Amino acid sequence: MYRSQIPIVEQAIETAPLMLGSDRSRGYCLEMICADFLAGANLENENPEVLLQSALRFFKFLPGEEKKRTLLHRVTGKAS
């Protein structure tokens, strides 16, 4: 990695725990950033398995049952 790239990577790693809703390790945050990238990249390649795996990883970190119900409602179009 070039020195000029470090600030962007650092900012992404510092922002990830805010989106994940918890205080996670830097390595874990980097893994989630990479998983998100792969999910987006595989949308173009029509590989639904990678997208599904990424979505499932993020889903399990949603805080509280209410947010899970809200997500399920949006995905299925009905309350669970």
C-alpha positions in Angstrom: 0.0 0.0 0.0 1.3 3.5 -0.8 1.6 6.1 1.9 -0.9 8.3 0.0 -3.5 5.5 0.3 -3.3 5.1 4.0 -5.7 7.9 5.0 -8.5 6.5 2.9 -8.0 3.0 4.3 -7.9 4.4 7.9 -11.0 6.4 7.4 -12.9 3.3 6.1 -11.7 1.2 9.0 -12.7 3.9 11.5 -16.2 4.3 9.8 -17.0 0.6 9.7 -17.8 0.2 13.4 -20.2 3.1 13.2 -22.1 1.2 10.5 -21.8 -2.2 12.2 -23.2 -0.7 15.4 -20.4 -2.0 17.6 -16.8 -1.6 18.6 -15.1 -4.3 16.4 -11.5 -5.0 15.8 -9.7 -3.3 12.9 -9.2 -6.7 11.2 -12.9 -7.5 11.4 -13.8 -4.1 10.1 -11.5 -4.6 7.1 -13.1 -8.0 6.5 -16.6 -6.4 6.4 -15.3 -3.7 4.0 -13.9 -6.3 1.7 -17.1 -8.4 1.9 -19.2 -5.4 1.0 -16.9 -4.7 -2.0 -17.1 -8.3 -3.2 -20.9 -8.3 -2.9 -21.1 -5.2 -5.0 -18.6 -6.4 -7.5 -20.4 -9.7 -7.9 -23.7 -8.0 -8.7 -22.2 -7.3 -12.1 -20.9 -10.9 -12.5 -24.3 -12.3 -11.5 -22.9 -14.4 -8.7 -25.8 -14.4 -6.2 -24.0 -16.6 -3.7 -21.4 -14.0 -2.8 -24.1 -11.3 -2.5 -26.1 -13.6 -0.2 -23.2 -14.4 2.0 -22.4 -10.7 2.4 -26.0 -9.8 3.2 -26.2 -12.6 5.8 -23.0 -11.5 7.5 -24.4 -7.9 7.8 -27.8 -9.1 8.8 -26.6 -10.9 11.9 -25.1 -7.7 13.3 -28.3 -5.6 13.2 -29.0 -4.4 16.7 -32.3 -5.5 18.3 -35.2 -7.6 17.1 -37.1 -4.5 16.0 -34.5 -3.7 13.3 -34.5 -7.3 12.2 -38.3 -7.2 11.8 -38.1 -3.9 9.9 -35.5 -5.4 7.5 -37.6 -8.5 7.0 -40.7 -6.4 6.4 -38.8 -4.4 3.7 -37.4 -7.6 2.1 -40.5 -9.6 2.0 -43.1 -6.8 1.8 -44.9 -8.0 4.9 -44.5 -8.1 8.6 -42.9 -11.2 10.1 
